[in-house]
Amino acid sequence: MVTYTGAVDPPFRLSMLIYDRRYRSLTLQAIVFILVMLAASWIIDNTLKNLADLGKTLSFDFLFRRAGYDIPQQLIPYNSDDTHLRAAVVGLLNTLLVSVLGCIAATVLGVVAGVLRLSSNWLIARLMTVYVEVFRNIPLLLWILVCLALFTEIMPPPNAYRGENPAAGMILFDMVAPTNRYTAIPSIGMTNPPGTLALGREGISWAFIAFAVVIAAALAGRRLLRSWARRVQDQTGKRPTTWWISLAMFALPVLLLTWYFGLHLIPPVLRGFNFADGINLDNALVVLWLALTLYTGAFIAEIVRAGILAVSRGQSEAAFALGLRPRRTMSLVILPQALRVIVPPLISQYLNLTKNSSLAIAVGYMDLRGTLGGTTLNQTGREMEAMVLMMAVYLALSLIISAGMNIFNVRVRLKER
């Protein structure tokens, strides 16, 4: 009996790096990598030499010098005596604020508009079509300037709310007062404040920490509850009703903490020439948030519409045959399946909104571009360092958003059996 041992690989020779398909791709990748690194090193070396010829050296010491300028909108304490580094942090927080608010509002608006565009009501569907086509085909910068003009020219001054018969009236149950300089909104007060956890100049309220712990515990409990319900369903074939338990796990602790701390809204009150007690949002923030929401919401509406149309029509017909109403069919059958189509392009829209927030300079909103890439750059003359830092920050934000949304995409995608 003859045993076939198979073909014996020939000994390795240098010529195999070019002529052998097993090694050729690795050779090409190595060559491309070396060329890219050589080009990058040449660009860096040439930049450093040009800076040296101008009497500049690459240094980030300017971050620890006195900033000397004010920032109207602040999420952490800041004054003109602070460093450029703290000013950049304030600007970064302002960028995150408008980006998060914009993503939330644009998602809600886009989902509603995308669903309504497929409505059987001719008028509603055409109105949503007009909204989508108008907002996504005009540059965002123009919408920012249009919103700024509307707020500046149409909104009344703060003193218009004065007197027994004021020329302007507050909206939303007399809680919000839009003006041509800022928008006064209510603040949150506590009759039984628990104090704050000191962290340098900043402080975190113990009430905020308590709410965060309660919500985190409720999320963990909800996950355990769903696992238990899934096990019961696998064993008995019937899934127990758990929605009221999930609702109670969230609502009861939050209501209890709200009662214990005495949380309540403090409406803005006109005192002198300005509103007090509430929070005065700079109109630059409101304008930028509104423009980003309306512009990005139009793109998200098209993404949602495409995702819904990608679901087989037989799914909705089967749901109707089971007796589900159209709203329940959309929320329970269509949208969950459409998410696998919606989420990937939705990531791009969140990234675009975050990067488009740098247009805040058009309305004077001091975000990262206005602080580090604006006033700080002009005062220190460190344009290279400022640009490198801004690029690194925006790159990090984009990667974090992509990673988070990709994790969510993995969870909502269809599971193959």
C-alpha positions as CSV (number, residue, x, y, z in Angstrom):
1,M,0.0,0.0,0.0
2,V,1.4,3.4,-1.0
3,T,0.8,6.4,1.2
4,Y,0.5,9.8,-0.5
5,T,2.2,12.4,1.7
6,G,1.1,15.4,-0.4
7,A,3.0,18.1,-2.1
8,V,6.1,19.4,-0.4
9,D,6.4,23.2,-0.2
10,P,9.5,24.4,-2.0
11,P,12.1,26.3,0.1
12,F,11.6,30.0,0.4
13,R,13.4,32.3,-2.0
14,L,13.5,36.0,-2.3
15,S,12.0,35.9,-5.8
16,M,8.8,34.4,-4.2
17,L,8.0,37.9,-2.7
18,I,7.2,39.0,-6.2
19,Y,6.2,35.9,-8.2
20,D,4.4,33.9,-5.6
21,R,0.8,34.9,-5.0
22,R,1.0,33.9,-1.3
23,Y,3.6,36.6,-0.6
24,R,3.0,39.2,-3.3
25,S,0.1,40.9,-1.5
26,L,2.2,41.2,1.7
27,T,5.1,42.7,-0.3
28,L,2.8,45.3,-1.9
29,Q,1.4,46.2,1.5
30,A,4.8,46.6,3.0
31,I,6.0,48.8,0.1
32,V,2.9,51.0,0.3
33,F,3.3,51.3,4.1
34,I,7.0,52.3,3.8
35,L,6.1,54.9,1.1
36,V,3.3,56.4,3.2
37,M,5.6,56.6,6.3
38,L,8.4,58.3,4.2
39,A,5.9,60.8,2.8
40,A,4.6,61.6,6.3
41,S,8.1,62.0,7.7
42,W,9.0,64.3,4.8
43,I,5.9,66.5,5.5
44,I,6.6,66.6,9.2
45,D,10.3,67.4,8.7
46,N,9.6,70.0,6.1
47,T,7.0,71.6,8.4
48,L,9.4,71.7,11.3
49,K,12.1,73.3,9.2
50,N,9.7,76.0,7.9
51,L,8.6,76.8,11.4
52,A,12.3,77.0,12.5
53,D,13.0,79.4,9.6
54,L,10.1,81.6,10.9
55,G,11.6,81.5,14.4
56,K,8.9,79.1,15.7
57,T,9.2,75.8,17.5
58,L,6.5,73.3,18.0
59,S,5.4,73.8,21.6
60,F,2.2,73.5,23.5
61,D,3.3,75.8,26.4
62,F,0.7,78.4,25.3
63,L,-2.0,76.2,26.7
64,F,-0.9,77.1,30.3
65,R,-0.8,80.8,29.7
66,R,-3.6,83.3,30.7
67,A,-6.4,83.3,28.2
68,G,-7.6,86.9,28.8
69,Y,-11.0,86.5,27.1
70,D,-14.5,85.7,28.2
71,I,-16.8,83.0,27.1
72,P,-20.6,83.7,27.4
73,Q,-21.9,80.2,27.5
74,Q,-20.2,78.0,30.2
75,L,-20.9,74.6,31.6
76,I,-18.0,74.8,34.1
77,P,-16.7,77.9,35.9
78,Y,-14.4,80.0,33.8
79,N,-13.1,83.6,33.8
80,S,-10.6,85.5,31.7
81,D,-7.8,84.8,34.2
82,D,-7.9,81.1,33.4
83,T,-5.6,79.3,31.0
84,H,-6.1,78.6,27.3
85,L,-6.3,75.0,28.2
86,R,-9.4,75.6,30.4
87,A,-10.9,77.8,27.7
88,A,-10.4,74.9,25.2
89,V,-12.1,72.6,27.7
90,V,-15.1,75.0,28.0
91,G,-15.3,75.2,24.2
92,L,-15.2,71.4,23.9
93,L,-18.0,71.1,26.4
94,N,-20.0,73.6,24.4
95,T,-19.4,71.6,21.3
96,L,-20.6,68.4,23.1
97,L,-23.7,70.2,24.4
98,V,-24.9,71.4,21.0
99,S,-24.0,68.1,19.4
100,V,-25.8,65.9,21.9
101,L,-28.9,68.2,21.9
102,G,-28.8,68.3,18.1
103,C,-28.5,64.5,17.7
104,I,-31.4,63.9,20.0
105,A,-33.7,66.5,18.5
106,A,-32.7,65.6,14.9
107,T,-33.4,61.9,15.5
108,V,-36.9,62.6,16.9
109,L,-37.7,65.0,14.1
110,G,-36.2,62.7,11.4
111,V,-38.1,59.6,12.6
112,V,-41.4,61.5,12.7
113,A,-40.9,63.2,9.3
114,G,-39.7,59.9,7.7
115,V,-42.8,58.0,9.0
116,L,-45.2,60.8,8.1
117,R,-43.7,61.0,4.6
118,L,-45.1,57.5,4.0
119,S,-48.5,58.5,5.4
120,S,-51.6,57.8,3.4
121,N,-52.7,61.3,4.0
122,W,-51.8,63.2,0.8
123,L,-51.4,66.6,2.5
124,I,-49.2,65.4,5.4
125,A,-47.0,63.3,3.0
126,R,-46.5,66.3,0.7
127,L,-45.7,68.7,3.6
128,M,-43.0,66.3,4.8
129,T,-41.6,66.0,1.3
130,V,-41.4,69.8,1.0
131,Y,-39.6,70.0,4.4
132,V,-37.1,67.3,3.4
133,E,-36.3,68.7,-0.1
134,V,-36.1,72.3,1.1
135,F,-33.8,71.8,4.1
136,R,-31.4,69.2,2.7
137,N,-30.8,71.1,-0.6
138,I,-29.8,74.4,1.0
139,P,-26.4,74.7,2.7
140,L,-26.4,74.5,6.5
141,L,-24.5,77.9,6.8
142,L,-27.4,79.7,5.1
143,W,-29.9,78.0,7.5
144,I,-27.8,79.1,10.5
145,L,-27.9,82.7,9.2
146,V,-31.6,82.6,8.5
147,C,-32.4,81.3,12.0
148,L,-30.1,84.1,13.4
149,A,-31.9,86.7,11.4
150,L,-35.3,85.4,12.6
151,F,-34.3,85.5,16.2
152,T,-32.6,88.9,15.9
153,E,-35.4,90.7,13.9
154,I,-38.6,88.9,15.1
155,M,-38.0,88.1,18.7
156,P,-38.9,90.9,21.2
157,P,-36.4,92.6,23.5
158,P,-36.5,91.5,27.2
159,N,-38.2,94.8,28.3
160,A,-41.2,93.9,26.1
161,Y,-42.3,91.4,28.8
162,R,-42.7,94.2,31.3
163,G,-45.8,95.9,32.6
164,E,-49.4,94.9,33.2
165,N,-50.1,94.7,29.5
166,P,-46.7,93.5,28.0
167,A,-46.1,93.7,24.3
168,A,-44.9,90.1,24.4
169,G,-46.0,87.1,26.3
170,M,-44.1,84.1,27.7
171,I,-44.8,80.7,26.1
172,L,-45.1,77.0,27.4
173,F,-47.2,77.8,30.5
174,D,-45.3,81.1,31.1
175,M,-42.1,79.2,31.5
176,V,-40.1,80.3,28.5
177,A,-39.4,83.8,27.3
178,P,-37.7,84.1,23.9
179,T,-35.9,87.4,23.3
180,N,-33.7,88.9,20.6
181,R,-30.6,88.4,22.9
182,Y,-31.3,85.2,24.8
183,T,-34.0,82.6,25.6
184,A,-35.0,82.5,29.2
185,I,-35.9,79.0,30.4
186,P,-36.8,77.7,33.9
187,S,-34.1,76.3,36.2
188,I,-34.3,73.4,38.6
189,G,-34.5,74.1,42.3
190,M,-34.4,71.9,45.4
191,T,-36.1,72.6,48.7
192,N,-33.9,70.0,50.4
193,P,-30.5,70.2,48.7
194,P,-28.0,67.4,49.7
195,G,-24.9,69.4,48.9
196,T,-22.2,68.9,46.3
197,L,-19.2,66.7,45.9
198,A,-16.2,69.1,45.5
199,L,-13.9,68.4,42.6
200,G,-11.6,71.4,42.5
201,R,-13.5,74.4,41.2
202,E,-16.3,72.2,40.0
203,G,-18.8,70.3,42.0
204,I,-21.3,67.5,41.4
205,S,-24.5,67.6,43.3
206,W,-25.2,64.5,45.4
207,A,-28.7,64.6,44.0
208,F,-27.4,64.1,40.4
209,I,-25.2,61.2,41.7
210,A,-28.3,59.7,43.4
211,F,-30.4,59.9,40.2
212,A,-27.5,58.5,38.1
213,V,-27.1,55.5,40.5
214,V,-30.9,54.9,40.6
215,I,-31.1,54.9,36.8
216,A,-28.1,52.7,36.4
217,A,-29.6,50.2,38.9
218,A,-32.9,50.3,37.0
219,L,-31.2,49.5,33.7
220,A,-29.3,46.6,35.3
221,G,-32.6,45.3,36.9
222,R,-34.4,45.6,33.6
223,R,-31.7,43.6,31.9
224,L,-32.0,40.8,34.5
225,L,-35.8,41.0,34.2
226,R,-35.7,40.5,30.5
227,S,-33.3,37.5,30.9
228,W,-35.7,35.9,33.4
229,A,-38.7,36.5,31.1
230,R,-36.8,34.9,28.2
231,R,-36.0,31.8,30.3
232,V,-39.6,31.5,31.3
233,Q,-40.7,31.8,27.7
234,D,-38.2,29.1,26.6
235,Q,-39.5,26.8,29.3
236,T,-43.3,27.4,29.1
237,G,-43.8,28.9,25.7
238,K,-45.5,32.0,27.2
239,R,-43.7,35.2,28.0
240,P,-44.7,36.9,31.2
241,T,-45.9,40.5,31.2
242,T,-43.0,42.6,32.5
243,W,-43.6,46.1,31.2
244,W,-45.2,47.3,34.4
245,I,-42.3,46.0,36.4
246,S,-39.8,47.8,34.2
247,L,-41.8,51.0,34.4
248,A,-42.0,50.7,38.2
249,M,-38.2,50.1,38.5
250,F,-37.6,53.4,36.7
251,A,-40.5,55.6,37.9
252,L,-40.8,54.8,41.6
253,P,-37.2,55.5,42.6
254,V,-37.1,58.7,40.4
255,L,-40.4,59.9,41.9
256,L,-39.2,59.1,45.4
257,L,-35.9,61.1,44.9
258,T,-37.8,63.9,43.3
259,W,-40.1,64.1,46.4
260,Y,-37.2,63.8,48.9
261,F,-35.0,66.5,47.3
262,G,-38.0,68.7,46.6
263,L,-37.2,69.2,42.9
264,H,-39.2,72.0,41.2
265,L,-39.0,74.4,38.3
266,I,-38.1,78.0,38.9
267,P,-39.6,80.1,36.1
268,P,-37.6,83.1,34.8
269,V,-38.8,86.5,36.2
270,L,-38.1,89.9,34.6
271,R,-36.1,92.0,37.1
272,G,-34.9,95.3,35.8
273,F,-33.8,94.9,32.2
274,N,-33.2,91.2,32.2
275,F,-34.7,87.9,33.3
276,A,-33.4,86.3,36.5
277,D,-33.9,83.1,38.5
278,G,-34.1,80.9,35.4
279,I,-31.4,80.1,32.8
280,N,-30.7,82.6,30.0
281,L,-29.6,80.6,27.0
282,D,-27.5,82.5,24.6
283,N,-29.3,82.8,21.3
284,A,-26.2,81.7,19.5
285,L,-26.7,78.3,21.1
286,V,-30.4,78.2,20.3
287,V,-29.9,79.2,16.7
288,L,-27.1,76.7,16.1
289,W,-29.1,73.9,17.7
290,L,-32.2,74.7,15.7
291,A,-30.4,74.9,12.4
292,L,-28.5,71.7,13.0
293,T,-31.7,69.9,14.0
294,L,-33.7,71.0,11.0
295,Y,-30.9,70.4,8.6
296,T,-29.8,67.0,9.9
297,G,-33.4,65.9,10.6
298,A,-34.2,66.2,6.8
299,F,-31.4,63.6,6.0
300,I,-32.5,61.3,8.9
301,A,-36.1,61.4,7.5
302,E,-34.9,60.0,4.2
303,I,-32.8,57.4,6.0
304,V,-35.9,56.3,8.0
305,R,-38.1,56.3,4.9
306,A,-35.6,54.1,3.0
307,G,-35.3,51.7,6.0
308,I,-39.1,51.3,6.3
309,L,-39.4,50.7,2.5
310,A,-36.7,48.1,2.8
311,V,-38.9,45.9,5.0
312,S,-40.9,43.4,3.1
313,R,-44.5,44.4,2.6
314,G,-45.5,40.9,3.7
315,Q,-44.4,41.9,7.3
316,S,-47.1,44.6,7.6
317,E,-49.7,42.4,5.9
318,A,-49.0,39.6,8.4
319,A,-49.3,42.1,11.3
320,F,-52.6,43.4,9.9
321,A,-53.8,39.8,9.6
322,L,-53.1,39.3,13.3
323,G,-55.2,42.3,14.2
324,L,-52.5,44.8,14.9
325,R,-53.4,48.5,14.3
326,P,-51.2,50.5,11.9
327,R,-49.4,52.4,14.8
328,R,-48.6,49.2,16.6
329,T,-47.5,47.6,13.4
330,M,-45.1,50.4,12.7
331,S,-43.6,50.4,16.3
332,L,-43.5,46.7,16.9
333,V,-42.9,45.2,13.5
334,I,-41.6,47.6,10.9
335,L,-39.3,49.9,12.8
336,P,-37.4,47.2,14.7
337,Q,-36.6,45.4,11.3
338,A,-35.8,48.7,9.6
339,L,-33.2,49.6,12.2
340,R,-30.6,47.3,10.6
341,V,-30.9,49.5,7.5
342,I,-31.2,52.8,9.4
343,V,-28.4,52.6,11.9
344,P,-25.3,52.5,9.5
345,P,-26.1,55.7,7.6
346,L,-27.4,57.3,10.8
347,I,-23.9,57.0,12.2
348,S,-22.7,59.3,9.4
349,Q,-25.4,61.8,10.1
350,Y,-24.3,62.0,13.8
351,L,-20.7,62.5,12.7
352,N,-21.7,65.2,10.2
353,L,-23.7,67.0,12.9
354,T,-20.9,67.0,15.3
355,K,-18.4,68.3,12.7
356,N,-20.9,70.8,11.3
357,S,-21.2,72.3,14.8
358,S,-17.9,74.0,14.0
359,L,-20.0,76.5,11.9
360,A,-20.9,78.0,15.3
361,I,-18.3,80.7,14.5
362,A,-20.9,82.2,12.1
363,V,-23.2,83.1,15.1
364,G,-20.5,83.8,17.7
365,Y,-21.1,80.6,19.7
366,M,-17.8,79.8,21.5
367,D,-17.3,76.1,20.8
368,L,-14.0,74.4,20.3
369,R,-13.5,76.1,17.0
370,G,-14.3,79.5,18.5
371,T,-11.9,79.1,21.5
372,L,-9.0,76.9,20.6
373,G,-9.2,77.5,16.8
374,G,-10.3,81.1,17.1
375,T,-9.4,83.5,19.9
376,T,-6.6,81.3,21.4
377,L,-5.0,80.8,17.9
378,N,-5.1,84.6,17.2
379,Q,-3.7,85.6,20.5
380,T,-0.8,83.1,20.7
381,G,0.0,82.7,17.0
382,R,0.3,78.9,17.4
383,E,-1.7,78.0,14.4
384,M,-0.1,74.6,13.8
385,E,-0.5,73.5,17.4
386,A,-4.1,74.7,17.6
387,M,-5.0,73.0,14.3
388,V,-3.4,69.7,15.3
389,L,-5.2,69.7,18.7
390,M,-8.5,70.5,17.1
391,M,-8.1,67.7,14.5
392,A,-7.2,65.3,17.2
393,V,-10.2,66.2,19.3
394,Y,-12.7,66.0,16.4
395,L,-11.1,62.7,15.3
396,A,-11.5,61.3,18.9
397,L,-15.1,62.4,19.0
398,S,-15.9,60.8,15.7
399,L,-14.3,57.5,16.7
400,I,-16.2,57.5,20.0
401,I,-19.5,58.1,18.2
402,S,-18.8,55.5,15.6
403,A,-17.8,52.9,18.2
404,G,-20.9,53.5,20.3
405,M,-23.3,53.4,17.3
406,N,-21.5,50.2,16.0
407,I,-22.1,48.5,19.3
408,F,-25.8,49.5,19.1
409,N,-25.9,48.3,15.4
410,V,-24.6,44.9,16.5
411,R,-27.3,44.6,19.1
412,V,-30.2,45.4,16.7
413,R,-29.0,43.5,13.6
414,L,-30.9,40.3,12.7
415,K,-29.6,37.2,14.4
416,E,-29.1,34.3,12.0
417,R,-30.0,30.9,13.2
